[in-house]
Amino acid sequence: MSASADPWVPDVLGPGFRARTVDLGPGSAPHDTATVVRFRPGDVPPAPGRPRGGVLYLHGWSDYFFNAELARTCDAAGYAFYALDLHGYGRNLTEQVLAEEDGRPGHTTDLADYDDDIAAAFGLMAEDGVPGPDGRLVLMGHSTGGLTAAMWASRHPDRLDGLALNAPWIGTHGSDAVGAALRPLVARLAEQRPDHPVPARLRSHYYRVISEHAEGEWPIDPRWRPETSFDITPGWLNAVLQAQGEVAEGLNLHLPVLVQTSARSCIRPWWSEAMRSADTVLDVRQIRRHASDLGTDVTLRSYEGAVHDVHLSRKAVRRAAQRDLVAWLRGLERRRRPQADTPGPATRSTAPP
């Protein structure tokens, strides 16, 4: 295939990163494409026959993939790295799509709507020979992407060798009673007006901490990762609450799961300097509480000073998170492939940097 016909094109992240847009077929236009980002150091394919694992990363809500450092970390651990901008997000939000009146970025009524996106990404990885014959396949997700990844793993119990979750939104704020009270109310509203925006958005505190356009260090495209958030819709919120309800009942995953979170949350309507070193989006106590509901082989790590996306924290903190991630990934290579009828032992631990 000539270079001009190569469907993998240079990505906005620069050398080593290429992107490929996938047509998902008839669907909820204009959000009918997904984009897969691939990292190869120097744009050079791995040596033939080299045993190699593979990681597929799912971003959170109102987000997209931009953490080049995470890609390099996984590659150094022996895992070919791929990331997926889901339909209605990130690289799929072209000027033409953003100009469309119908269809809201990030809107869905069921997290299973992203199954086709994930299947397409795994298909492209398979075309590249990833994972290799002796490699492991890992699905990685952040925030809402972490919840999406966990639900996908529960519906496809024999496809993965590991699940890595970074502040997954697996529990409601405050307590389970909040989710129990909201679930029927939001479900009724979702039936009536699923895509009608509600008058609420996330506050800009987290954006202030991470974006180089504010007081952070990360180059973020404000079209793809807005300062506040996309419009919140009843359909989307209902999809999240329903999935969280399933987690609370127990997903019974029989594969190794890594859960990484900040040590604390700081969720307030006003700015506080404490927000520079805490999760300002999710309640980490609820995440840690429900980590055991994911399965029987869960490793939990919490980090002092981490922000919502642990791998976007200040350098010393994210280096500790990267070391734990690499150790966990390499540990997968030393263990037998998980079997649905032989769950491994549950593990619980924290590791401050």
Buried (B, 14 or more C-beta within 10 A) or exposed (E): EEEEEEEBEEBBBEEBBBBBBBEBEEEBEBBBBBBBBBBBEEEEEBEEEEEBBBBBBBBBBBBBBBBBBBBBBBBEBBBBBBBBBBBBBBBBBEEEBEEEEEBBBBBBBBBBBBBBBBBBBBEBBEEBBBBBEEBBBBBBBBBBBBBBBBBBBBEBBEBBBBBBBBBBBBBBBEBBEBBEEBBEEBBEBBEEEBBEBBEEBBBBBBBBBBBEBBEBEBEBBEEBBBBBBBBBBBBBBBBBBBBBBBBBEBBEBBBBBBBBBBBBBBBEEEEEEEBBBBBBBBBBBBBBBBBBBBBBBBBBBBBBBBBBBBBBBBEEBBBBBBEBBBBBBBBBBEEEEBEEEEBBEEEEEEBEB
